[in-house]
């Protein structure tokens, strides 16, 4: 159902605009976006394959890395195929239920990823501050439980978002979403009803996830750095900190873009819509692209295994 003369209606579907204001460049924009999506998929699938075949990588840190790879595949795949469909075929129409499902996947797995980073910080804390207990505390069972806890938290936190929209906000001013995917606030701002509860709940979840998780991660690294400072030699300090380098880089790659995008969406009213939408897409693409690169470059075992695979394939050719 369409909306005429600012009369509210209950649409059965929405229309995604892609990158608003840059419609004439959609074909050209599809080139970098499809390339980045391909790199993200290949990189994360490679990480999963390498960890699976290399038994020396069957350790907590690499199991968490595999969880990150799966999450990044879900995040990028939940948005990029639809965006490329808009770019190539102007296929912006998306059903209401599909829109809410996309919203759930994006926000749920972003929350799960934050939980995995928190679990990885705990792993580094135990490995450095209590190394003798690392193998007994971070067992395979415990790693699985931490991953499941992160997933359950994501479902628990984000599950109400689409339900609240479905039950509380049936009417909309327009069916056109000036975005490339069904982001929570992009949908809520179109609603005719009272959306204050939705806004408050969304802000509360953002606080619980971004602020509290980042504070807990920071606290773990404060204790790690205290332990490192107490080591006898500079070489031992650098070697110990080196084991945390990949994790710190991945944390920055995840939290900085998502924090910037959230702040711009809520408070950056002077920011042009194309810039905001591009940033919102980049925060779903940058971590899936950079996480495999960061870990492949900084992790000796992964790097050596990849080189071994490449050399084997070269000999076969």
ChimeraX commands (.cxc) that place a marker at each C-alpha (Angstrom):
marker #1 position 0.00,0.00,0.00 radius 0.5
marker #1 position 1.37,3.39,-0.93 radius 0.5
marker #1 position 1.25,6.72,0.90 radius 0.5
marker #1 position -0.40,9.76,-0.68 radius 0.5
marker #1 position -0.52,13.34,0.63 radius 0.5
marker #1 position 1.37,12.47,3.81 radius 0.5
marker #1 position -1.32,9.97,4.86 radius 0.5
marker #1 position 0.08,7.09,6.88 radius 0.5
marker #1 position -0.26,3.59,5.49 radius 0.5
marker #1 position 0.72,0.00,6.30 radius 0.5
marker #1 position 3.12,-1.03,3.50 radius 0.5
marker #1 position 3.71,-4.69,2.71 radius 0.5
marker #1 position 7.20,-3.82,1.47 radius 0.5
marker #1 position 9.80,-1.05,1.50 radius 0.5
marker #1 position 11.93,0.48,-1.23 radius 0.5
marker #1 position 15.65,0.72,-0.53 radius 0.5
marker #1 position 17.37,3.54,-2.40 radius 0.5
marker #1 position 20.94,2.24,-2.31 radius 0.5
marker #1 position 23.20,5.27,-1.84 radius 0.5
marker #1 position 20.79,8.24,-1.80 radius 0.5
marker #1 position 22.02,11.15,-3.88 radius 0.5
marker #1 position 24.43,8.97,-5.86 radius 0.5
marker #1 position 21.92,6.99,-7.91 radius 0.5
marker #1 position 23.62,8.03,-11.16 radius 0.5
marker #1 position 26.88,6.45,-9.92 radius 0.5
marker #1 position 25.41,3.14,-8.78 radius 0.5
marker #1 position 26.95,1.19,-11.66 radius 0.5
marker #1 position 30.41,2.57,-10.91 radius 0.5
marker #1 position 29.97,2.12,-7.16 radius 0.5
marker #1 position 29.17,-1.54,-7.73 radius 0.5
marker #1 position 32.78,-2.15,-8.80 radius 0.5
marker #1 position 34.50,-1.33,-5.46 radius 0.5
marker #1 position 31.64,-2.78,-3.40 radius 0.5
marker #1 position 31.57,-6.10,-5.29 radius 0.5
marker #1 position 35.37,-6.28,-5.11 radius 0.5
marker #1 position 35.37,-5.65,-1.35 radius 0.5
marker #1 position 32.64,-8.25,-0.82 radius 0.5
marker #1 position 34.61,-10.81,-2.83 radius 0.5
marker #1 position 37.76,-10.09,-0.80 radius 0.5
marker #1 position 35.78,-10.43,2.45 radius 0.5
marker #1 position 34.28,-13.78,1.46 radius 0.5
marker #1 position 37.56,-15.24,0.15 radius 0.5
marker #1 position 39.54,-13.98,3.15 radius 0.5
marker #1 position 37.20,-15.34,5.80 radius 0.5
marker #1 position 36.64,-18.66,4.06 radius 0.5
marker #1 position 40.43,-19.00,3.78 radius 0.5
marker #1 position 40.83,-18.39,7.52 radius 0.5
marker #1 position 38.22,-21.06,8.28 radius 0.5
marker #1 position 39.91,-23.55,5.93 radius 0.5
marker #1 position 43.43,-22.92,7.26 radius 0.5
marker #1 position 42.41,-23.27,10.91 radius 0.5
marker #1 position 40.51,-26.46,10.12 radius 0.5
marker #1 position 43.40,-28.23,8.35 radius 0.5
marker #1 position 46.23,-26.94,10.57 radius 0.5
marker #1 position 46.03,-28.85,13.87 radius 0.5
marker #1 position 48.56,-26.55,15.56 radius 0.5
marker #1 position 45.93,-23.79,15.27 radius 0.5
marker #1 position 43.34,-25.72,17.25 radius 0.5
marker #1 position 43.68,-23.31,20.16 radius 0.5
marker #1 position 41.19,-20.92,21.82 radius 0.5
marker #1 position 42.43,-17.79,20.02 radius 0.5
marker #1 position 42.00,-19.38,16.59 radius 0.5
marker #1 position 38.62,-20.89,17.44 radius 0.5
marker #1 position 37.47,-17.37,18.35 radius 0.5
marker #1 position 38.97,-16.17,15.06 radius 0.5
marker #1 position 36.85,-18.73,13.23 radius 0.5
marker #1 position 33.78,-17.41,15.03 radius 0.5
marker #1 position 34.71,-13.90,13.87 radius 0.5
marker #1 position 35.06,-15.17,10.31 radius 0.5
marker #1 position 31.59,-16.75,10.37 radius 0.5
marker #1 position 30.08,-13.59,11.86 radius 0.5
marker #1 position 31.77,-11.40,9.26 radius 0.5
marker #1 position 30.44,-13.63,6.48 radius 0.5
marker #1 position 26.92,-13.29,7.87 radius 0.5
marker #1 position 27.22,-9.49,8.26 radius 0.5
marker #1 position 28.53,-8.88,4.76 radius 0.5
marker #1 position 26.23,-11.42,3.07 radius 0.5
marker #1 position 23.12,-10.04,4.78 radius 0.5
marker #1 position 23.62,-6.69,3.04 radius 0.5
marker #1 position 25.95,-6.82,0.02 radius 0.5
marker #1 position 23.96,-9.09,-2.36 radius 0.5
marker #1 position 20.91,-6.86,-1.93 radius 0.5
marker #1 position 22.99,-3.71,-2.38 radius 0.5
marker #1 position 24.56,-5.09,-5.55 radius 0.5
marker #1 position 21.07,-5.98,-6.77 radius 0.5
marker #1 position 20.11,-2.33,-6.31 radius 0.5
marker #1 position 23.25,-1.17,-8.12 radius 0.5
marker #1 position 22.90,-3.55,-11.08 radius 0.5
marker #1 position 19.16,-4.18,-11.47 radius 0.5
marker #1 position 17.48,-1.39,-9.43 radius 0.5
marker #1 position 15.98,-4.18,-7.31 radius 0.5
marker #1 position 15.37,-2.05,-4.24 radius 0.5
marker #1 position 12.02,-3.55,-3.25 radius 0.5
marker #1 position 12.17,-5.61,-0.03 radius 0.5
marker #1 position 9.26,-7.21,1.81 radius 0.5
marker #1 position 8.44,-6.09,5.34 radius 0.5
marker #1 position 9.36,-9.45,6.88 radius 0.5
marker #1 position 12.57,-9.65,4.82 radius 0.5
marker #1 position 13.43,-6.12,5.94 radius 0.5
marker #1 position 12.94,-7.02,9.60 radius 0.5
marker #1 position 14.95,-10.22,9.13 radius 0.5
marker #1 position 17.81,-8.26,7.57 radius 0.5
marker #1 position 17.65,-5.76,10.45 radius 0.5
marker #1 position 17.84,-8.60,12.97 radius 0.5
marker #1 position 20.81,-10.27,11.28 radius 0.5
marker #1 position 22.81,-7.04,11.01 radius 0.5
marker #1 position 22.32,-5.84,14.58 radius 0.5
marker #1 position 22.34,-9.30,16.16 radius 0.5
marker #1 position 25.62,-10.42,14.64 radius 0.5
marker #1 position 27.26,-7.04,15.23 radius 0.5
marker #1 position 26.36,-7.60,18.90 radius 0.5
marker #1 position 27.68,-11.18,18.76 radius 0.5
marker #1 position 30.95,-9.94,17.25 radius 0.5
marker #1 position 31.39,-7.52,20.13 radius 0.5
marker #1 position 30.84,-10.42,22.53 radius 0.5
marker #1 position 33.48,-12.51,20.74 radius 0.5
marker #1 position 35.99,-9.67,21.05 radius 0.5
marker #1 position 35.23,-9.59,24.79 radius 0.5
marker #1 position 35.81,-13.36,24.98 radius 0.5
marker #1 position 39.10,-12.95,23.09 radius 0.5
marker #1 position 40.18,-10.28,25.57 radius 0.5
marker #1 position 39.45,-12.74,28.40 radius 0.5
marker #1 position 41.51,-15.38,26.56 radius 0.5
marker #1 position 44.49,-12.98,26.27 radius 0.5
marker #1 position 44.11,-11.98,29.94 radius 0.5
marker #1 position 44.26,-15.61,31.13 radius 0.5
marker #1 position 47.09,-16.49,28.72 radius 0.5
marker #1 position 49.29,-13.61,29.90 radius 0.5
marker #1 position 48.28,-13.00,33.51 radius 0.5
marker #1 position 47.64,-16.64,34.49 radius 0.5
marker #1 position 49.51,-18.70,31.88 radius 0.5
marker #1 position 49.69,-21.85,34.02 radius 0.5
marker #1 position 45.88,-22.02,34.14 radius 0.5
marker #1 position 45.22,-21.13,30.50 radius 0.5
marker #1 position 44.78,-24.68,29.22 radius 0.5
marker #1 position 42.57,-25.65,32.15 radius 0.5
marker #1 position 40.38,-22.51,32.02 radius 0.5
marker #1 position 40.09,-22.02,28.23 radius 0.5
marker #1 position 39.18,-25.59,27.30 radius 0.5
marker #1 position 37.40,-26.36,24.03 radius 0.5
marker #1 position 34.17,-26.71,26.00 radius 0.5
marker #1 position 34.64,-23.30,27.60 radius 0.5
marker #1 position 35.40,-21.70,24.22 radius 0.5
marker #1 position 32.17,-23.18,22.84 radius 0.5
marker #1 position 30.20,-21.92,25.84 radius 0.5
marker #1 position 31.62,-18.41,25.46 radius 0.5
marker #1 position 30.70,-18.41,21.78 radius 0.5
marker #1 position 27.19,-19.64,22.57 radius 0.5
marker #1 position 26.82,-17.02,25.31 radius 0.5
marker #1 position 27.76,-14.28,22.82 radius 0.5
marker #1 position 25.19,-15.63,20.33 radius 0.5
marker #1 position 22.44,-15.91,22.96 radius 0.5
marker #1 position 23.15,-12.38,24.16 radius 0.5
marker #1 position 22.86,-11.07,20.60 radius 0.5
marker #1 position 19.52,-12.82,20.07 radius 0.5
marker #1 position 18.23,-11.67,23.48 radius 0.5
marker #1 position 19.25,-8.04,22.95 radius 0.5
marker #1 position 18.23,-7.64,19.30 radius 0.5
marker #1 position 15.25,-10.01,19.10 radius 0.5
marker #1 position 12.82,-7.39,20.49 radius 0.5
marker #1 position 13.81,-4.75,17.88 radius 0.5
marker #1 position 11.93,-6.21,14.86 radius 0.5
marker #1 position 9.11,-7.40,17.12 radius 0.5
marker #1 position 8.62,-3.90,18.54 radius 0.5
marker #1 position 8.50,-2.47,15.02 radius 0.5
marker #1 position 6.08,-5.15,13.83 radius 0.5
marker #1 position 3.72,-4.81,16.79 radius 0.5
marker #1 position 4.01,-1.12,17.73 radius 0.5
marker #1 position 4.69,0.67,14.43 radius 0.5
marker #1 position 2.39,-0.69,11.69 radius 0.5
marker #1 position 1.93,2.65,9.89 radius 0.5
marker #1 position 4.53,4.62,7.93 radius 0.5
marker #1 position 4.73,8.01,6.23 radius 0.5
marker #1 position 6.48,6.49,3.22 radius 0.5
marker #1 position 7.75,3.12,2.08 radius 0.5
marker #1 position 10.99,4.58,0.74 radius 0.5
marker #1 position 14.00,3.94,3.01 radius 0.5
marker #1 position 16.84,6.35,2.24 radius 0.5
marker #1 position 19.42,3.70,2.95 radius 0.5
marker #1 position 20.97,0.64,1.34 radius 0.5
marker #1 position 19.71,-1.81,3.98 radius 0.5
marker #1 position 17.10,-2.01,6.74 radius 0.5
marker #1 position 18.98,-0.35,9.58 radius 0.5
marker #1 position 16.88,0.07,12.74 radius 0.5
marker #1 position 16.83,3.85,12.95 radius 0.5
marker #1 position 16.37,4.25,9.19 radius 0.5
marker #1 position 13.10,2.29,9.47 radius 0.5
marker #1 position 11.89,3.75,12.77 radius 0.5
marker #1 position 12.23,7.36,11.55 radius 0.5
marker #1 position 9.62,6.62,8.86 radius 0.5
marker #1 position 6.99,5.43,11.36 radius 0.5
marker #1 position 3.87,7.46,12.10 radius 0.5
marker #1 position 3.39,6.19,15.65 radius 0.5
marker #1 position 5.23,7.01,18.87 radius 0.5
marker #1 position 8.74,5.66,18.36 radius 0.5
marker #1 position 10.24,6.86,21.64 radius 0.5
marker #1 position 10.30,3.38,23.17 radius 0.5
marker #1 position 12.05,2.02,20.09 radius 0.5
marker #1 position 14.60,4.85,20.22 radius 0.5
marker #1 position 15.25,4.39,23.93 radius 0.5
marker #1 position 15.62,0.63,23.56 radius 0.5
marker #1 position 18.00,1.04,20.61 radius 0.5
marker #1 position 20.15,3.53,22.53 radius 0.5
marker #1 position 20.17,1.26,25.59 radius 0.5
marker #1 position 21.39,-1.70,23.53 radius 0.5
marker #1 position 24.05,0.49,21.95 radius 0.5
marker #1 position 25.23,1.52,25.42 radius 0.5
marker #1 position 25.27,-2.04,26.76 radius 0.5
marker #1 position 27.17,-3.39,23.77 radius 0.5
marker #1 position 29.55,-0.65,22.68 radius 0.5
marker #1 position 30.26,1.12,25.97 radius 0.5
marker #1 position 30.23,-1.75,28.48 radius 0.5
marker #1 position 32.01,-4.23,26.20 radius 0.5
marker #1 position 34.71,-1.71,25.30 radius 0.5
marker #1 position 35.15,-0.82,28.99 radius 0.5
marker #1 position 35.51,-4.49,29.91 radius 0.5
marker #1 position 38.03,-5.02,27.11 radius 0.5
marker #1 position 39.96,-1.94,28.20 radius 0.5
marker #1 position 40.02,-3.18,31.81 radius 0.5
marker #1 position 41.41,-6.56,30.69 radius 0.5
marker #1 position 44.19,-4.86,28.73 radius 0.5
marker #1 position 45.05,-2.60,31.65 radius 0.5
marker #1 position 45.70,-5.73,33.71 radius 0.5
marker #1 position 47.59,-7.30,30.80 radius 0.5
marker #1 position 49.85,-4.25,30.45 radius 0.5
marker #1 position 50.54,-4.27,34.19 radius 0.5
marker #1 position 51.66,-7.87,33.92 radius 0.5
marker #1 position 53.77,-7.14,30.83 radius 0.5
marker #1 position 55.53,-4.20,32.52 radius 0.5
marker #1 position 56.61,-6.58,35.27 radius 0.5
marker #1 position 58.41,-8.90,32.86 radius 0.5
marker #1 position 62.17,-9.07,33.20 radius 0.5
marker #1 position 63.43,-8.07,29.75 radius 0.5
marker #1 position 62.25,-5.73,26.94 radius 0.5
marker #1 position 62.35,-8.69,24.54 radius 0.5
marker #1 position 59.91,-10.63,26.71 radius 0.5
marker #1 position 57.61,-7.60,26.91 radius 0.5
marker #1 position 57.56,-7.12,23.14 radius 0.5
marker #1 position 56.99,-10.81,22.50 radius 0.5
marker #1 position 54.09,-10.92,24.96 radius 0.5
marker #1 position 52.50,-7.75,23.58 radius 0.5
marker #1 position 52.94,-9.15,20.07 radius 0.5
marker #1 position 50.45,-11.89,20.88 radius 0.5
marker #1 position 47.86,-9.16,21.56 radius 0.5
marker #1 position 48.62,-7.04,18.49 radius 0.5
marker #1 position 46.19,-8.76,16.10 radius 0.5
marker #1 position 43.40,-8.63,18.66 radius 0.5
marker #1 position 43.91,-4.92,19.35 radius 0.5
marker #1 position 43.93,-4.11,15.62 radius 0.5
marker #1 position 40.74,-6.13,15.07 radius 0.5
marker #1 position 39.03,-4.36,18.00 radius 0.5
marker #1 position 39.87,-0.93,16.56 radius 0.5
marker #1 position 38.73,-2.00,13.08 radius 0.5
marker #1 position 35.37,-3.07,14.55 radius 0.5
marker #1 position 34.56,-0.44,17.18 radius 0.5
marker #1 position 35.80,2.75,15.50 radius 0.5
marker #1 position 33.70,2.56,12.29 radius 0.5
marker #1 position 30.55,1.41,14.09 radius 0.5
marker #1 position 30.89,4.15,16.74 radius 0.5
marker #1 position 31.47,6.84,14.10 radius 0.5
marker #1 position 28.51,5.63,12.03 radius 0.5
marker #1 position 26.20,5.53,15.08 radius 0.5
marker #1 position 27.21,9.03,16.21 radius 0.5
marker #1 position 26.74,10.49,12.74 radius 0.5
marker #1 position 23.32,8.86,12.35 radius 0.5
marker #1 position 22.03,10.22,15.66 radius 0.5
marker #1 position 23.80,13.56,15.94 radius 0.5
marker #1 position 25.40,14.41,12.60 radius 0.5
marker #1 position 22.40,16.09,10.98 radius 0.5
marker #1 position 24.69,18.25,8.82 radius 0.5
marker #1 position 26.40,15.22,7.28 radius 0.5
marker #1 position 25.19,14.63,3.68 radius 0.5
marker #1 position 23.05,11.45,3.34 radius 0.5
marker #1 position 25.46,9.80,0.84 radius 0.5
marker #1 position 28.34,10.10,3.33 radius 0.5
marker #1 position 26.29,8.59,6.13 radius 0.5
marker #1 position 25.10,5.68,3.98 radius 0.5
marker #1 position 28.60,4.97,2.66 radius 0.5
marker #1 position 29.95,4.92,6.23 radius 0.5
marker #1 position 27.16,2.60,7.34 radius 0.5
marker #1 position 28.09,0.18,4.56 radius 0.5
marker #1 position 31.81,0.45,5.23 radius 0.5
marker #1 position 31.41,-0.53,8.89 radius 0.5
marker #1 position 29.82,-3.79,7.69 radius 0.5
marker #1 position 32.54,-4.34,5.08 radius 0.5
marker #1 position 35.77,-3.09,6.65 radius 0.5
marker #1 position 35.99,-5.63,9.53 radius 0.5
marker #1 position 35.24,-8.65,7.26 radius 0.5
marker #1 position 37.96,-7.46,4.88 radius 0.5
marker #1 position 40.62,-6.45,7.39 radius 0.5
marker #1 position 40.23,-9.15,10.06 radius 0.5
marker #1 position 41.60,-11.97,7.85 radius 0.5
marker #1 position 44.39,-9.69,6.58 radius 0.5
marker #1 position 45.39,-8.59,10.09 radius 0.5
marker #1 position 45.50,-12.13,11.45 radius 0.5
marker #1 position 47.16,-13.59,8.35 radius 0.5
marker #1 position 49.92,-10.96,8.45 radius 0.5
marker #1 position 50.49,-10.93,12.20 radius 0.5
marker #1 position 50.01,-14.62,13.01 radius 0.5
marker #1 position 53.05,-16.72,12.13 radius 0.5
marker #1 position 51.24,-20.07,12.00 radius 0.5
marker #1 position 48.52,-18.80,9.64 radius 0.5
marker #1 position 51.05,-17.00,7.46 radius 0.5
marker #1 position 53.29,-20.06,7.16 radius 0.5
marker #1 position 50.36,-22.36,6.39 radius 0.5
marker #1 position 49.10,-20.02,3.65 radius 0.5
marker #1 position 52.58,-19.83,2.09 radius 0.5
marker #1 position 52.83,-23.61,2.23 radius 0.5
marker #1 position 49.47,-23.97,0.43 radius 0.5
marker #1 position 50.48,-21.42,-2.22 radius 0.5
marker #1 position 53.82,-23.17,-2.83 radius 0.5
marker #1 position 52.06,-26.54,-3.19 radius 0.5
marker #1 position 49.59,-25.14,-5.73 radius 0.5
marker #1 position 52.44,-23.49,-7.66 radius 0.5
marker #1 position 54.29,-26.80,-7.90 radius 0.5
marker #1 position 51.15,-28.56,-9.13 radius 0.5
marker #1 position 50.73,-25.99,-11.90 radius 0.5
marker link #1:1,2 radius 0.2
marker link #1:2,3 radius 0.2
marker link #1:3,4 radius 0.2
marker link #1:4,5 radius 0.2
marker link #1:5,6 radius 0.2
marker link #1:6,7 radius 0.2
marker link #1:7,8 radius 0.2
marker link #1:8,9 radius 0.2
marker link #1:9,10 radius 0.2
marker link #1:10,11 radius 0.2
marker link #1:11,12 radius 0.2
marker link #1:12,13 radius 0.2
marker link #1:13,14 radius 0.2
marker link #1:14,15 radius 0.2
marker link #1:15,16 radius 0.2
marker link #1:16,17 radius 0.2
marker link #1:17,18 radius 0.2
marker link #1:18,19 radius 0.2
marker link #1:19,20 radius 0.2
marker link #1:20,21 radius 0.2
marker link #1:21,22 radius 0.2
marker link #1:22,23 radius 0.2
marker link #1:23,24 radius 0.2
marker link #1:24,25 radius 0.2
marker link #1:25,26 radius 0.2
marker link #1:26,27 radius 0.2
marker link #1:27,28 radius 0.2
marker link #1:28,29 radius 0.2
marker link #1:29,30 radius 0.2
marker link #1:30,31 radius 0.2
marker link #1:31,32 radius 0.2
marker link #1:32,33 radius 0.2
marker link #1:33,34 radius 0.2
marker link #1:34,35 radius 0.2
marker link #1:35,36 radius 0.2
marker link #1:36,37 radius 0.2
marker link #1:37,38 radius 0.2
marker link #1:38,39 radius 0.2
marker link #1:39,40 radius 0.2
marker link #1:40,41 radius 0.2
marker link #1:41,42 radius 0.2
marker link #1:42,43 radius 0.2
marker link #1:43,44 radius 0.2
marker link #1:44,45 radius 0.2
marker link #1:45,46 radius 0.2
marker link #1:46,47 radius 0.2
marker link #1:47,48 radius 0.2
marker link #1:48,49 radius 0.2
marker link #1:49,50 radius 0.2
marker link #1:50,51 radius 0.2
marker link #1:51,52 radius 0.2
marker link #1:52,53 radius 0.2
marker link #1:53,54 radius 0.2
marker link #1:54,55 radius 0.2
marker link #1:55,56 radius 0.2
marker link #1:56,57 radius 0.2
marker link #1:57,58 radius 0.2
marker link #1:58,59 radius 0.2
marker link #1:59,60 radius 0.2
marker link #1:60,61 radius 0.2
marker link #1:61,62 radius 0.2
marker link #1:62,63 radius 0.2
marker link #1:63,64 radius 0.2
marker link #1:64,65 radius 0.2
marker link #1:65,66 radius 0.2
marker link #1:66,67 radius 0.2
marker link #1:67,68 radius 0.2
marker link #1:68,69 radius 0.2
marker link #1:69,70 radius 0.2
marker link #1:70,71 radius 0.2
marker link #1:71,72 radius 0.2
marker link #1:72,73 radius 0.2
marker link #1:73,74 radius 0.2
marker link #1:74,75 radius 0.2
marker link #1:75,76 radius 0.2
marker link #1:76,77 radius 0.2
marker link #1:77,78 radius 0.2
marker link #1:78,79 radius 0.2
marker link #1:79,80 radius 0.2
marker link #1:80,81 radius 0.2
marker link #1:81,82 radius 0.2
marker link #1:82,83 radius 0.2
marker link #1:83,84 radius 0.2
marker link #1:84,85 radius 0.2
marker link #1:85,86 radius 0.2
marker link #1:86,87 radius 0.2
marker link #1:87,88 radius 0.2
marker link #1:88,89 radius 0.2
marker link #1:89,90 radius 0.2
marker link #1:90,91 radius 0.2
marker link #1:91,92 radius 0.2
marker link #1:92,93 radius 0.2
marker link #1:93,94 radius 0.2
marker link #1:94,95 radius 0.2
marker link #1:95,96 radius 0.2
marker link #1:96,97 radius 0.2
marker link #1:97,98 radius 0.2
marker link #1:98,99 radius 0.2
marker link #1:99,100 radius 0.2
marker link #1:100,101 radius 0.2
marker link #1:101,102 radius 0.2
marker link #1:102,103 radius 0.2
marker link #1:103,104 radius 0.2
marker link #1:104,105 radius 0.2
marker link #1:105,106 radius 0.2
marker link #1:106,107 radius 0.2
marker link #1:107,108 radius 0.2
marker link #1:108,109 radius 0.2
marker link #1:109,110 radius 0.2
marker link #1:110,111 radius 0.2
marker link #1:111,112 radius 0.2
marker link #1:112,113 radius 0.2
marker link #1:113,114 radius 0.2
marker link #1:114,115 radius 0.2
marker link #1:115,116 radius 0.2
marker link #1:116,117 radius 0.2
marker link #1:117,118 radius 0.2
marker link #1:118,119 radius 0.2
marker link #1:119,120 radius 0.2
marker link #1:120,121 radius 0.2
marker link #1:121,122 radius 0.2
marker link #1:122,123 radius 0.2
marker link #1:123,124 radius 0.2
marker link #1:124,125 radius 0.2
marker link #1:125,126 radius 0.2
marker link #1:126,127 radius 0.2
marker link #1:127,128 radius 0.2
marker link #1:128,129 radius 0.2
marker link #1:129,130 radius 0.2
marker link #1:130,131 radius 0.2
marker link #1:131,132 radius 0.2
marker link #1:132,133 radius 0.2
marker link #1:133,134 radius 0.2
marker link #1:134,135 radius 0.2
marker link #1:135,136 radius 0.2
marker link #1:136,137 radius 0.2
marker link #1:137,138 radius 0.2
marker link #1:138,139 radius 0.2
marker link #1:139,140 radius 0.2
marker link #1:140,141 radius 0.2
marker link #1:141,142 radius 0.2
marker link #1:142,143 radius 0.2
marker link #1:143,144 radius 0.2
marker link #1:144,145 radius 0.2
marker link #1:145,146 radius 0.2
marker link #1:146,147 radius 0.2
marker link #1:147,148 radius 0.2
marker link #1:148,149 radius 0.2
marker link #1:149,150 radius 0.2
marker link #1:150,151 radius 0.2
marker link #1:151,152 radius 0.2
marker link #1:152,153 radius 0.2
marker link #1:153,154 radius 0.2
marker link #1:154,155 radius 0.2
marker link #1:155,156 radius 0.2
marker link #1:156,157 radius 0.2
marker link #1:157,158 radius 0.2
marker link #1:158,159 radius 0.2
marker link #1:159,160 radius 0.2
marker link #1:160,161 radius 0.2
marker link #1:161,162 radius 0.2
marker link #1:162,163 radius 0.2
marker link #1:163,164 radius 0.2
marker link #1:164,165 radius 0.2
marker link #1:165,166 radius 0.2
marker link #1:166,167 radius 0.2
marker link #1:167,168 radius 0.2
marker link #1:168,169 radius 0.2
marker link #1:169,170 radius 0.2
marker link #1:170,171 radius 0.2
marker link #1:171,172 radius 0.2
marker link #1:172,173 radius 0.2
marker link #1:173,174 radius 0.2
marker link #1:174,175 radius 0.2
marker link #1:175,176 radius 0.2
marker link #1:176,177 radius 0.2
marker link #1:177,178 radius 0.2
marker link #1:178,179 radius 0.2
marker link #1:179,180 radius 0.2
marker link #1:180,181 radius 0.2
marker link #1:181,182 radius 0.2
marker link #1:182,183 radius 0.2
marker link #1:183,184 radius 0.2
marker link #1:184,185 radius 0.2
marker link #1:185,186 radius 0.2
marker link #1:186,187 radius 0.2
marker link #1:187,188 radius 0.2
marker link #1:188,189 radius 0.2
marker link #1:189,190 radius 0.2
marker link #1:190,191 radius 0.2
marker link #1:191,192 radius 0.2
marker link #1:192,193 radius 0.2
marker link #1:193,194 radius 0.2
marker link #1:194,195 radius 0.2
marker link #1:195,196 radius 0.2
marker link #1:196,197 radius 0.2
marker link #1:197,198 radius 0.2
marker link #1:198,199 radius 0.2
marker link #1:199,200 radius 0.2
marker link #1:200,201 radius 0.2
marker link #1:201,202 radius 0.2
marker link #1:202,203 radius 0.2
marker link #1:203,204 radius 0.2
marker link #1:204,205 radius 0.2
marker link #1:205,206 radius 0.2
marker link #1:206,207 radius 0.2
marker link #1:207,208 radius 0.2
marker link #1:208,209 radius 0.2
marker link #1:209,210 radius 0.2
marker link #1:210,211 radius 0.2
marker link #1:211,212 radius 0.2
marker link #1:212,213 radius 0.2
marker link #1:213,214 radius 0.2
marker link #1:214,215 radius 0.2
marker link #1:215,216 radius 0.2
marker link #1:216,217 radius 0.2
marker link #1:217,218 radius 0.2
marker link #1:218,219 radius 0.2
marker link #1:219,220 radius 0.2
marker link #1:220,221 radius 0.2
marker link #1:221,222 radius 0.2
marker link #1:222,223 radius 0.2
marker link #1:223,224 radius 0.2
marker link #1:224,225 radius 0.2
marker link #1:225,226 radius 0.2
marker link #1:226,227 radius 0.2
marker link #1:227,228 radius 0.2
marker link #1:228,229 radius 0.2
marker link #1:229,230 radius 0.2
marker link #1:230,231 radius 0.2
marker link #1:231,232 radius 0.2
marker link #1:232,233 radius 0.2
marker link #1:233,234 radius 0.2
marker link #1:234,235 radius 0.2
marker link #1:235,236 radius 0.2
marker link #1:236,237 radius 0.2
marker link #1:237,238 radius 0.2
marker link #1:238,239 radius 0.2
marker link #1:239,240 radius 0.2
marker link #1:240,241 radius 0.2
marker link #1:241,242 radius 0.2
marker link #1:242,243 radius 0.2
marker link #1:243,244 radius 0.2
marker link #1:244,245 radius 0.2
marker link #1:245,246 radius 0.2
marker link #1:246,247 radius 0.2
marker link #1:247,248 radius 0.2
marker link #1:248,249 radius 0.2
marker link #1:249,250 radius 0.2
marker link #1:250,251 radius 0.2
marker link #1:251,252 radius 0.2
marker link #1:252,253 radius 0.2
marker link #1:253,254 radius 0.2
marker link #1:254,255 radius 0.2
marker link #1:255,256 radius 0.2
marker link #1:256,257 radius 0.2
marker link #1:257,258 radius 0.2
marker link #1:258,259 radius 0.2
marker link #1:259,260 radius 0.2
marker link #1:260,261 radius 0.2
marker link #1:261,262 radius 0.2
marker link #1:262,263 radius 0.2
marker link #1:263,264 radius 0.2
marker link #1:264,265 radius 0.2
marker link #1:265,266 radius 0.2
marker link #1:266,267 radius 0.2
marker link #1:267,268 radius 0.2
marker link #1:268,269 radius 0.2
marker link #1:269,270 radius 0.2
marker link #1:270,271 radius 0.2
marker link #1:271,272 radius 0.2
marker link #1:272,273 radius 0.2
marker link #1:273,274 radius 0.2
marker link #1:274,275 radius 0.2
marker link #1:275,276 radius 0.2
marker link #1:276,277 radius 0.2
marker link #1:277,278 radius 0.2
marker link #1:278,279 radius 0.2
marker link #1:279,280 radius 0.2
marker link #1:280,281 radius 0.2
marker link #1:281,282 radius 0.2
marker link #1:282,283 radius 0.2
marker link #1:283,284 radius 0.2
marker link #1:284,285 radius 0.2
marker link #1:285,286 radius 0.2
marker link #1:286,287 radius 0.2
marker link #1:287,288 radius 0.2
marker link #1:288,289 radius 0.2
marker link #1:289,290 radius 0.2
marker link #1:290,291 radius 0.2
marker link #1:291,292 radius 0.2
marker link #1:292,293 radius 0.2
marker link #1:293,294 radius 0.2
marker link #1:294,295 radius 0.2
marker link #1:295,296 radius 0.2
marker link #1:296,297 radius 0.2
marker link #1:297,298 radius 0.2
marker link #1:298,299 radius 0.2
marker link #1:299,300 radius 0.2
marker link #1:300,301 radius 0.2
marker link #1:301,302 radius 0.2
marker link #1:302,303 radius 0.2
marker link #1:303,304 radius 0.2
marker link #1:304,305 radius 0.2
marker link #1:305,306 radius 0.2
marker link #1:306,307 radius 0.2
marker link #1:307,308 radius 0.2
marker link #1:308,309 radius 0.2
marker link #1:309,310 radius 0.2
marker link #1:310,311 radius 0.2
marker link #1:311,312 radius 0.2
marker link #1:312,313 radius 0.2
marker link #1:313,314 radius 0.2
marker link #1:314,315 radius 0.2
marker link #1:315,316 radius 0.2
marker link #1:316,317 radius 0.2
view
